[in-house]
Amino acid sequence: MAGHGGTRAIVAALLANAGIAVAKFVGWLITGSSSMLAEAVHSVADTSNQGLLLLGGRQAKRAATAEHPFGYGRDRYFYSFVVALLLFSLGSVFALYEGIHKLESHEPLTSPLVAVAILVIAIGLESFSFRTAIVESRPLKGGGTWWQFIRQSKVPELPVVLLEDFGALIGLVLALLGVGLTVATGDSVFDALGTIAIGLLLGAIAIVLIVEMKSLLIGEGATPPVLSRVTDGLVGGDVQRVIHVRTQYIGPEELLVAAKIAMTPGLPVEAVARAIDEAEARVRAAVPDARLIYLEPDLDRTPAAV
């Protein structure tokens, strides 16, 4: 399951989006605004997505089996990938369709002030959800930028919620702008253009998430700083050098480490086993996520310097 902070951010987003979706559908029924409808469908997609993230965390907690000996940690990546697909299909494609349809039909708005009031309330609720995601992500972000956090994080839920909430806030502003310009000019084309802009925004965010979640799903290795700590931890005692090392995340907090290590020549079997145990302990102390470590002892065959 996502950590406590990640779960809190997901639940906050789920509650906010569920309430916002109901309000937007009411607003659409009253006003006939296409951008309001697009935003309502977007909020339904976001609410479903939070549920999928919670389900993925629950599924990932299942114990390892003979068929899945490394466990189910990647379920969190799979459900996050499904979330990205839903955001694209249910959010982006629908908004683009609705915006183009509104351009062709030129349907007028009714009671536009209702739409404005609902959008302003929705911006407040979405801001609360976005702030929660930022607060819970900050400890994992470190000293990098938010873009680096989204690109490099091995925990999928928080980047997904961050981008969803960011897209929702910008989408609400676009919807408000479209409705406002329609009221000011009496031309419903601005509402349609706002809807199309929301569709393009959601499409861009969905593509970023699809790319990142696909990368995690097929297997990513440790980042250079983490790999450096793994390599440094392996060397020591009778481990002279790391010949080569491979890493892969089999879950957000589960790093697989496989390495061939050069040992001191002539060691008895008991000393080799002890040196391997000590190396594993050093790596786990430096990188707690290194849950599975497989080491192959070998001799250092590096040619001597002339």
CORHU-V263677 format. One record per residue. N is the residue number from 1. PSI is psi in radians with two decimals (999 if undefined). Layout:
# CORHU-V263677
N_PSI, N_PSI
This chain:
# CORHU-V263677
1_2.66, 2_2.63, 3_2.97, 4_-0.77, 5_-0.74, 6_-0.71, 7_-0.72, 8_-0.74, 9_-0.70, 10_-0.80, 11_-0.72, 12_-0.75, 13_-0.69, 14_-0.83, 15_-0.75, 16_-0.80, 17_-0.60, 18_-0.80, 19_-0.72, 20_-0.69, 21_-0.78, 22_-0.80, 23_-0.70, 24_-0.69, 25_-0.69, 26_-0.77, 27_-0.69, 28_-0.74, 29_-0.58, 30_-0.73, 31_-0.50, 32_0.26, 33_2.20, 34_-0.62, 35_-0.58, 36_-0.73, 37_-0.77, 38_-0.72, 39_-0.62, 40_-0.81, 41_-0.68, 42_-0.76, 43_-0.62, 44_-0.75, 45_-0.77, 46_-0.73, 47_-0.78, 48_-0.67, 49_-0.71, 50_-0.69, 51_-0.69, 52_-0.67, 53_-0.73, 54_-0.69, 55_-0.74, 56_-0.72, 57_-0.68, 58_-0.77, 59_-0.60, 60_-0.31, 61_-0.11, 62_2.53, 63_2.67, 64_2.59, 65_3.04, 66_-0.59, 67_-0.54, 68_1.31, 69_-0.37, 70_0.16, 71_-2.90, 72_0.47, 73_-0.54, 74_-0.11, 75_-0.60, 76_-0.62, 77_-0.71, 78_-0.85, 79_-0.55, 80_-0.61, 81_-0.72, 82_-0.69, 83_-0.78, 84_-0.69, 85_-0.71, 86_-0.69, 87_-0.65, 88_-0.85, 89_-0.87, 90_-0.48, 91_-1.09, 92_-0.94, 93_-0.72, 94_-0.74, 95_-0.72, 96_-0.75, 97_-0.83, 98_-0.67, 99_-0.75, 100_-0.71, 101_-0.71, 102_-0.59, 103_-0.64, 104_-0.54, 105_-0.45, 106_0.80, 107_2.31, 108_2.78, 109_2.57, 110_2.49, 111_0.97, 112_-0.45, 113_-0.51, 114_-0.76, 115_-0.75, 116_-0.79, 117_-0.77, 118_-0.72, 119_-0.68, 120_-0.76, 121_-0.72, 122_-0.66, 123_-0.70, 124_-0.79, 125_-0.73, 126_-0.60, 127_-0.68, 128_-0.80, 129_-0.76, 130_-0.73, 131_-0.72, 132_-0.77, 133_-0.69, 134_-0.80, 135_-0.74, 136_-0.39, 137_-0.43, 138_-0.74, 139_-0.53, 140_-0.37, 141_-0.64, 142_-2.52, 143_0.04, 144_-3.13, 145_2.92, 146_-0.62, 147_-0.70, 148_-0.66, 149_-0.80, 150_-0.69, 151_-0.58, 152_-0.24, 153_2.36, 154_-0.13, 155_1.94, 156_-0.49, 157_-0.81, 158_-0.78, 159_-0.66, 160_-0.84, 161_-0.71, 162_-0.87, 163_-0.67, 164_-0.82, 165_-0.69, 166_-0.80, 167_-0.65, 168_-0.73, 169_-0.82, 170_-0.68, 171_-0.69, 172_-0.70, 173_-0.72, 174_-0.73, 175_-0.74, 176_-0.70, 177_-0.76, 178_-0.79, 179_-0.74, 180_-0.78, 181_-0.58, 182_-0.74, 183_-0.75, 184_-0.62, 185_-0.33, 186_0.17, 187_2.03, 188_-0.06, 189_-0.51, 190_-0.61, 191_-0.72, 192_-0.74, 193_-0.64, 194_-0.68, 195_-0.75, 196_-0.70, 197_-0.68, 198_-0.74, 199_-0.75, 200_-0.71, 201_-0.85, 202_-0.63, 203_-0.75, 204_-0.77, 205_-0.73, 206_-0.70, 207_-0.73, 208_-0.80, 209_-0.69, 210_-0.79, 211_-0.81, 212_-0.76, 213_-0.60, 214_-0.73, 215_-0.75, 216_-0.66, 217_-0.70, 218_-0.17, 219_2.00, 220_2.55, 221_3.09, 222_2.60, 223_2.77, 224_-0.77, 225_-0.72, 226_-0.72, 227_-0.65, 228_-0.72, 229_-0.64, 230_-0.83, 231_-0.76, 232_-0.64, 233_-0.56, 234_-0.63, 235_2.33, 236_2.69, 237_-2.17, 238_0.05, 239_1.90, 240_-0.62, 241_2.67, 242_2.01, 243_-0.87, 244_2.75, 245_2.48, 246_2.42, 247_2.69, 248_2.38, 249_2.08, 250_0.09, 251_2.86, 252_-0.59, 253_0.51, 254_1.82, 255_2.22, 256_2.25, 257_2.19, 258_2.23, 259_2.60, 260_2.20, 261_2.45, 262_2.16, 263_2.83, 264_2.24, 265_2.60, 266_0.20, 267_2.45, 268_2.87, 269_-0.71, 270_-0.67, 271_-0.64, 272_-0.80, 273_-0.72, 274_-0.71, 275_-0.67, 276_-0.77, 277_-0.72, 278_-0.69, 279_-0.75, 280_-0.73, 281_-0.70, 282_-0.73, 283_-0.78, 284_-0.56, 285_-0.63, 286_-0.61, 287_1.58, 288_-0.44, 289_-0.20, 290_1.42, 291_-0.63, 292_2.11, 293_2.17, 294_2.09, 295_2.35, 296_1.94, 297_2.54, 298_3.04, 299_2.60, 300_1.88, 301_0.34, 302_2.23, 303_2.39, 304_2.49, 305_2.45, 306_999
